[in-house]
């Protein structure tokens, strides 16, 4: 296990595109959102208010380290949130696998005096729940998990954000690039094919790449998309190979849900436009990188830690949105983006923020040629993968309404899994 890193407020925050939202040259501390997200939390899972601690000490558990764009995004958010609240003591555990090592890390953080512990990877969940049961006086928060609203552990909480909105925006940018290529004669309309590298065929990944595709199709109606999977969150070689496979299969714009620079570097080498995730690739890929979406975790961390400091309840589930500054786009690379992209993204972002545009409007996609009017999703994740909740009503698939983590796991028409 890696050595525990003690980091104090005196450290200078990491500066760059990972830290702020689009266009911020330096990190801007995010304020705690006024609401607790849009998840309907059952009364049985509400945690009672607790006595406020004399002082908050925070502990953070990360799957990888700053070399992973995914984990660096969390690391920067943790630093920003602690600075915003004046939290002088916070401890980092990096390189913690999704196994008993997570429980060990959590227990060590508690032994070090942490009364707030946060973990950043889906597979950390069972081990963090184990720690929460053992240490009821400590508040445990977890990104991307699914069990908080059903397991009845009052000091365990899940959080996510509507990153599918950011993916949709990235898709709009990709679709506009396809339109430019069609207009310039580089490709024909029937060659407007996107490629997407997914880590795993999980709902989180499917929700994201479906939103990306729908965003592209909103501006480029002839688009299709191929998807391949690496079965790893972080593997530069496999991600590079995935990009190469998609390009050979005729994909002319690429995106991904994975955590290394493997795919962007391959696209830069082959001159293929690319939409990234979790941070900018403008320096490494100046000719091909267009834009990236990311979750800004600082608003949630500020909110959750403030709850601990005040002795108030942390919701079992919390979902951030564009409106809470939880979904961000990096600065657009005008060199690679199609003309008019910046203006179009602002237009679409405003529509997403005010609710006039819904990403998973069932009128915008079909499954087997049919429009869905009902879909039973496995919302109450009990480990049995049994669908339990109808998530479609009023012509909308209600993603992240019944829990914070995504449950959109539908294979829609127009997207092909080339590994199947």
C-alpha positions as CSV (number, residue, x, y, z in Angstrom):
1,X,0.0,0.0,0.0
2,X,1.3,3.4,-0.9
3,X,2.4,5.8,1.8
4,X,-0.3,8.1,3.3
5,X,0.1,11.6,2.0
6,X,-0.7,14.4,4.4
7,X,-1.5,17.6,2.5
8,X,-2.2,20.9,4.2
9,X,-3.9,24.1,3.1
10,X,-0.5,25.7,2.6
11,X,0.0,23.7,-0.6
12,X,-0.6,25.6,-3.8
13,X,-3.6,24.2,-5.7
14,X,-3.0,22.6,-9.1
15,X,-3.6,25.1,-11.8
16,X,-4.9,24.3,-15.3
17,X,-7.8,23.1,-17.2
18,X,-8.5,20.2,-14.9
19,X,-9.2,22.5,-12.0
20,X,-11.8,25.0,-13.2
21,X,-14.7,25.0,-15.6
22,X,-14.2,26.0,-19.2
23,X,-12.0,29.0,-19.7
24,X,-10.9,29.4,-16.1
25,X,-7.2,30.1,-16.1
26,X,-7.0,29.4,-12.3
27,X,-9.2,27.3,-10.0
28,X,-12.4,29.2,-8.9
29,X,-13.7,27.8,-5.6
30,X,-17.2,26.5,-6.1
31,X,-20.0,27.3,-3.7
32,X,-22.2,24.6,-2.2
33,X,-25.3,24.2,-4.3
34,X,-28.6,25.4,-2.8
35,X,-30.3,22.1,-3.5
36,X,-29.2,18.6,-2.9
37,X,-29.7,17.3,-6.4
38,X,-32.8,15.9,-8.1
39,X,-32.8,12.4,-6.7
40,X,-35.9,11.3,-4.8
41,X,-34.6,9.8,-1.6
42,X,-36.9,7.4,0.2
43,X,-37.6,8.3,3.8
44,X,-36.2,5.1,5.1
45,X,-32.7,6.0,3.9
46,X,-32.5,9.5,5.3
47,X,-29.7,9.9,7.8
48,X,-30.4,11.7,11.0
49,X,-28.6,14.9,11.8
50,X,-25.4,14.3,13.8
51,X,-23.5,16.4,16.3
52,X,-21.1,18.7,14.5
53,X,-17.5,17.8,15.1
54,X,-15.2,20.3,16.7
55,X,-13.0,20.2,13.6
56,X,-13.4,18.5,10.2
57,X,-10.6,16.3,9.0
58,X,-11.1,14.8,5.5
59,X,-9.7,11.7,4.0
60,X,-9.8,10.8,0.3
61,X,-9.3,7.5,-1.5
62,X,-8.3,7.4,-5.1
63,X,-8.1,4.5,-7.5
64,X,-5.0,5.7,-9.3
65,X,-2.9,8.9,-8.9
66,X,-2.5,12.1,-10.8
67,X,-1.4,10.3,-14.0
68,X,-5.0,9.2,-14.5
69,X,-7.2,12.0,-15.8
70,X,-10.1,10.5,-13.9
71,X,-8.3,10.6,-10.5
72,X,-6.6,13.9,-11.2
73,X,-10.0,15.5,-11.7
74,X,-11.0,14.2,-8.2
75,X,-7.7,15.3,-6.6
76,X,-8.1,18.8,-7.9
77,X,-11.7,19.0,-6.7
78,X,-10.7,17.7,-3.2
79,X,-8.0,20.4,-2.9
80,X,-10.4,23.1,-4.1
81,X,-13.2,22.1,-1.8
82,X,-10.9,22.0,1.2
83,X,-9.6,25.5,0.4
84,X,-13.1,26.8,0.0
85,X,-14.1,25.6,3.5
86,X,-10.8,26.3,5.2
87,X,-10.2,22.6,5.9
88,X,-6.6,22.6,7.1
89,X,-6.1,18.8,7.5
90,X,-6.9,16.4,4.7
91,X,-5.2,13.2,3.8
92,X,-4.9,11.4,0.4
93,X,-4.6,7.7,-0.3
94,X,-3.7,7.1,-4.0
95,X,-3.4,3.9,-6.0
96,X,-6.1,2.0,-3.9
97,X,-7.5,-1.0,-5.8
98,X,-11.1,-2.0,-5.8
99,X,-10.6,-4.7,-3.2
100,X,-9.9,-5.0,0.6
101,X,-7.3,-2.4,0.2
102,X,-10.1,0.2,0.1
103,X,-11.4,-0.9,3.5
104,X,-7.9,-0.9,4.9
105,X,-7.3,2.6,3.5
106,X,-10.6,3.8,5.0
107,X,-9.8,2.3,8.4
108,X,-6.4,3.9,8.4
109,X,-7.9,7.3,7.6
110,X,-10.3,6.9,10.5
111,X,-7.4,6.0,12.7
112,X,-5.7,9.2,11.6
113,X,-8.7,11.1,12.9
114,X,-10.7,11.7,9.7
115,X,-14.4,12.2,10.3
116,X,-15.2,12.5,6.6
117,X,-14.0,9.9,4.1
118,X,-14.6,10.0,0.3
119,X,-13.7,7.3,-2.3
120,X,-13.8,7.9,-6.1
121,X,-14.3,4.5,-7.9
122,X,-17.3,2.3,-8.4
123,X,-15.6,-0.9,-7.2
124,X,-14.7,0.8,-3.9
125,X,-18.3,0.7,-2.8
126,X,-18.6,-2.7,-0.9
127,X,-15.5,-2.0,1.1
128,X,-16.5,1.6,1.9
129,X,-19.9,0.3,3.1
130,X,-18.0,-2.2,5.3
131,X,-16.0,0.7,6.9
132,X,-19.2,2.8,7.3
133,X,-20.8,0.0,9.3
134,X,-17.7,-0.3,11.5
135,X,-17.3,3.4,12.1
136,X,-20.8,4.9,12.5
137,X,-19.4,8.2,13.8
138,X,-17.7,8.9,10.5
139,X,-19.5,10.1,7.3
140,X,-18.5,8.1,4.2
141,X,-19.2,9.5,0.7
142,X,-18.7,7.6,-2.6
143,X,-18.7,8.7,-6.2
144,X,-20.6,6.5,-8.8
145,X,-22.0,4.0,-6.3
146,X,-25.5,2.6,-6.2
147,X,-26.3,1.2,-2.8
148,X,-26.8,4.1,-0.4
149,X,-30.6,4.4,-1.0
150,X,-31.2,0.8,-0.3
151,X,-28.6,-0.5,2.2
152,X,-29.9,1.4,5.3
153,X,-26.4,2.5,6.4
154,X,-27.1,6.1,7.6
155,X,-23.6,7.3,7.4
156,X,-23.0,6.1,3.8
157,X,-23.8,8.3,0.8
158,X,-23.6,8.2,-3.0
159,X,-23.1,11.0,-5.4
160,X,-22.9,11.5,-9.2
161,X,-23.6,14.2,-11.8
162,X,-25.6,14.5,-15.0
163,X,-22.4,14.1,-17.0
164,X,-24.6,12.8,-19.9
165,X,-25.3,16.5,-20.4
166,X,-21.6,17.1,-20.9
167,X,-21.4,14.1,-23.2
168,X,-24.3,15.4,-25.2
169,X,-22.5,18.8,-25.6
170,X,-19.4,16.9,-26.7
171,X,-21.5,15.1,-29.3
172,X,-22.8,18.3,-30.6
173,X,-19.2,19.5,-31.2
174,X,-18.5,16.1,-32.9
175,X,-21.5,16.4,-35.1
176,X,-20.6,19.9,-36.2
177,X,-17.2,18.6,-37.1
178,X,-18.8,15.9,-39.2
179,X,-20.9,18.5,-41.0
180,X,-17.7,20.5,-41.7
181,X,-16.1,17.4,-43.2
182,X,-19.2,16.7,-45.3
183,X,-19.3,20.3,-46.6
184,X,-15.6,20.2,-47.5
185,X,-16.0,17.0,-49.3
186,X,-13.7,15.0,-47.0
187,X,-16.5,12.5,-46.3
188,X,-20.0,11.9,-47.7
189,X,-23.1,11.9,-45.5
190,X,-23.2,8.2,-45.3
191,X,-19.6,8.2,-44.1
192,X,-20.4,10.3,-41.0
193,X,-19.4,7.7,-38.5
194,X,-18.3,8.3,-35.0
195,X,-16.1,5.9,-32.9
196,X,-16.2,5.5,-29.1
197,X,-13.9,3.7,-26.8
198,X,-15.7,2.5,-23.7
199,X,-14.0,1.1,-20.6
200,X,-16.8,-1.4,-19.7
201,X,-20.3,-2.1,-21.1
202,X,-21.8,-0.6,-17.8
203,X,-24.7,1.7,-17.6
204,X,-22.5,4.6,-16.8
205,X,-20.6,4.1,-20.0
206,X,-23.6,3.4,-22.1
207,X,-25.4,6.4,-20.8
208,X,-22.5,8.6,-21.7
209,X,-21.9,7.3,-25.2
210,X,-25.6,7.3,-26.0
211,X,-25.8,10.9,-25.0
212,X,-22.7,11.7,-27.1
213,X,-24.4,10.0,-30.1
214,X,-27.7,11.8,-29.6
215,X,-25.9,15.1,-29.3
216,X,-24.1,14.5,-32.6
217,X,-27.3,13.4,-34.3
218,X,-29.1,16.5,-33.2
219,X,-26.9,18.4,-35.7
220,X,-25.8,15.7,-38.1
221,X,-28.8,13.4,-38.9
222,X,-26.9,10.8,-40.9
223,X,-24.4,10.0,-38.2
224,X,-23.8,6.4,-37.0
225,X,-21.4,5.2,-34.3
226,X,-19.2,2.2,-33.6
227,X,-18.2,1.3,-30.0
228,X,-15.4,-0.9,-28.7
229,X,-14.5,-1.7,-25.1
230,X,-11.1,-2.1,-23.3
231,X,-12.5,-3.8,-20.2
232,X,-10.2,-1.5,-18.2
233,X,-10.6,2.0,-16.8
234,X,-7.0,2.9,-17.4
235,X,-4.9,1.1,-20.0
236,X,-3.0,3.4,-22.5
237,X,-2.1,0.6,-24.8
238,X,-5.6,-0.9,-25.1
239,X,-7.1,2.6,-25.5
240,X,-4.6,3.4,-28.3
241,X,-5.4,0.1,-30.0
242,X,-9.1,0.8,-29.6
243,X,-8.8,4.1,-31.4
244,X,-6.8,2.5,-34.2
245,X,-9.4,-0.2,-34.6
246,X,-12.2,2.3,-34.9
247,X,-10.3,4.4,-37.4
248,X,-9.6,1.4,-39.5
249,X,-13.3,0.6,-39.3
250,X,-14.1,4.0,-40.9
251,X,-14.7,6.2,-37.9
252,X,-13.7,9.7,-38.7
253,X,-14.3,11.4,-35.3
254,X,-13.4,9.6,-32.0
255,X,-14.4,9.9,-28.3
256,X,-13.9,7.8,-25.3
257,X,-14.9,6.9,-21.7
258,X,-11.5,5.8,-20.4
259,X,-8.7,7.5,-18.5
260,X,-5.5,7.8,-20.3
261,X,-3.9,9.7,-23.3
262,X,-3.6,6.5,-25.3
263,X,-6.5,7.2,-27.7
264,X,-6.0,11.0,-28.1
265,X,-2.3,10.4,-28.9
266,X,-3.3,7.9,-31.6
267,X,-5.8,10.3,-33.0
268,X,-3.2,13.1,-33.1
269,X,-0.8,10.8,-34.9
270,X,-3.4,9.8,-37.5
271,X,-5.0,13.2,-37.9
272,X,-8.4,12.2,-36.6
273,X,-10.6,14.7,-34.6
274,X,-11.1,13.7,-31.0
275,X,-13.5,14.6,-28.1
276,X,-11.9,13.9,-24.7
277,X,-13.1,13.3,-21.1
278,X,-12.0,14.8,-17.7
279,X,-9.5,17.3,-19.0
280,X,-7.9,19.1,-21.9
281,X,-5.6,17.4,-24.4
282,X,-4.9,20.6,-26.3
283,X,-1.2,20.7,-25.5
284,X,-0.5,17.1,-26.5
285,X,-2.9,17.0,-29.4
286,X,-3.2,20.5,-30.8
287,X,-4.4,19.5,-34.3
288,X,-7.1,17.0,-33.4
289,X,-8.4,17.6,-29.9
290,X,-11.8,19.5,-30.0
291,X,-13.2,19.7,-26.4
292,X,-13.8,17.6,-23.3
293,X,-16.5,17.2,-20.7
294,X,-15.9,16.5,-17.1
295,X,-17.7,16.3,-13.7
296,X,-16.7,19.0,-11.4
297,X,-16.7,17.3,-8.0
298,X,-15.9,20.4,-5.9
299,X,-19.6,21.5,-5.4
300,X,-20.5,18.1,-4.0
301,X,-17.5,17.9,-1.7
302,X,-18.1,21.4,-0.4
303,X,-21.7,20.5,0.2
304,X,-21.0,17.2,1.9
305,X,-18.2,18.5,4.1
306,X,-20.2,21.5,5.1
307,X,-23.0,19.1,6.2
308,X,-20.5,17.3,8.5
309,X,-19.2,20.6,9.8
310,X,-22.8,21.8,10.6
311,X,-24.0,18.4,11.9
312,X,-26.7,18.2,9.2
313,X,-27.9,15.4,7.0
314,X,-26.1,14.3,3.8
315,X,-28.6,12.9,1.4
316,X,-28.3,9.2,0.6
317,X,-28.0,10.2,-3.1
318,X,-27.0,13.6,-4.6
319,X,-26.9,14.5,-8.3
320,X,-25.1,17.5,-9.6
321,X,-26.1,19.2,-12.9
322,X,-25.0,22.0,-15.2
323,X,-27.0,24.3,-13.0
324,X,-24.9,23.4,-9.9
325,X,-21.6,23.8,-11.8
326,X,-21.1,20.1,-11.6
327,X,-20.9,19.4,-15.3
328,X,-18.2,21.4,-17.2
329,X,-16.7,21.7,-20.6
330,X,-13.0,22.5,-21.1
331,X,-12.0,25.4,-23.3
332,X,-12.8,24.7,-27.0
333,X,-9.8,24.1,-29.3
334,X,-10.7,26.4,-32.1
335,X,-8.0,25.0,-34.3
336,X,-9.7,21.6,-34.5
337,X,-13.4,22.6,-33.9
338,X,-15.8,23.4,-36.7
339,X,-16.7,27.1,-37.2
340,X,-19.6,28.1,-35.1
341,X,-19.1,25.4,-32.5
342,X,-18.6,27.7,-29.5
343,X,-21.8,29.6,-30.2
344,X,-23.8,26.3,-30.7
345,X,-22.5,24.8,-27.5
346,X,-23.6,27.9,-25.5
347,X,-27.0,27.7,-27.0
348,X,-27.4,24.0,-26.2
349,X,-25.9,24.4,-22.7
350,X,-28.5,27.1,-21.9
351,X,-31.3,24.8,-23.1
352,X,-30.0,21.9,-20.9
353,X,-29.6,24.2,-17.9
354,X,-33.2,25.6,-18.2
355,X,-34.7,22.2,-18.9
356,X,-36.1,23.0,-22.3
357,X,-33.8,20.3,-23.8
358,X,-33.8,16.8,-22.4
359,X,-31.0,14.4,-23.4
360,X,-33.0,11.2,-23.2
361,X,-36.2,12.4,-24.8
362,X,-37.7,9.1,-26.1
363,X,-38.8,10.9,-29.3
364,X,-35.1,11.2,-30.3
365,X,-34.2,7.5,-30.4
366,X,-35.6,4.0,-31.1
367,X,-34.8,0.5,-30.1
368,X,-35.4,-2.1,-32.7
369,X,-37.3,0.6,-34.7
370,X,-39.7,1.2,-31.9
371,X,-40.1,4.2,-29.5
372,X,-39.9,3.2,-25.9
373,X,-42.9,3.9,-23.7
374,X,-41.7,1.9,-20.7
375,X,-38.4,0.6,-19.5
376,X,-37.7,-1.4,-16.3
377,X,-34.2,-0.5,-15.0
378,X,-32.2,-2.1,-12.2
379,X,-32.4,1.0,-9.9
380,X,-32.4,-0.7,-6.5
381,X,-29.1,-2.5,-7.1
382,X,-29.2,-5.6,-4.9
383,X,-26.5,-7.4,-6.9
384,X,-29.0,-9.5,-8.7
385,X,-29.4,-7.4,-11.9
386,X,-33.2,-7.6,-11.7
387,X,-35.1,-4.7,-13.2
388,X,-37.3,-3.1,-10.6
389,X,-38.3,0.5,-11.6
390,X,-40.1,1.9,-14.7
391,X,-37.9,4.9,-15.6
392,X,-39.8,6.2,-18.6
393,X,-42.8,8.6,-18.2
394,X,-44.0,11.7,-20.1
395,X,-41.9,10.8,-23.1
396,X,-38.6,10.9,-21.1
397,X,-36.1,8.4,-19.8
398,X,-35.5,9.8,-16.3
399,X,-31.8,9.2,-15.9
400,X,-30.4,9.8,-12.4
401,X,-33.8,10.6,-10.9
402,X,-34.3,7.5,-8.7
403,X,-30.7,7.3,-7.7
404,X,-27.6,9.4,-8.5
405,X,-25.6,6.8,-10.5
406,X,-26.7,6.2,-14.1
407,X,-28.9,3.3,-15.1
408,X,-29.4,3.9,-18.8
409,X,-28.2,0.6,-20.2
410,X,-30.1,0.5,-23.5
411,X,-28.7,-0.4,-26.9
412,X,-30.3,2.1,-29.2
413,X,-30.5,2.0,-33.0
414,X,-27.6,3.7,-34.8
415,X,-24.9,2.5,-32.4
416,X,-23.0,-0.7,-33.1
417,X,-20.8,-2.6,-30.7
418,X,-18.1,-3.9,-33.0
419,X,-16.8,-6.3,-30.3
420,X,-20.1,-8.2,-30.1
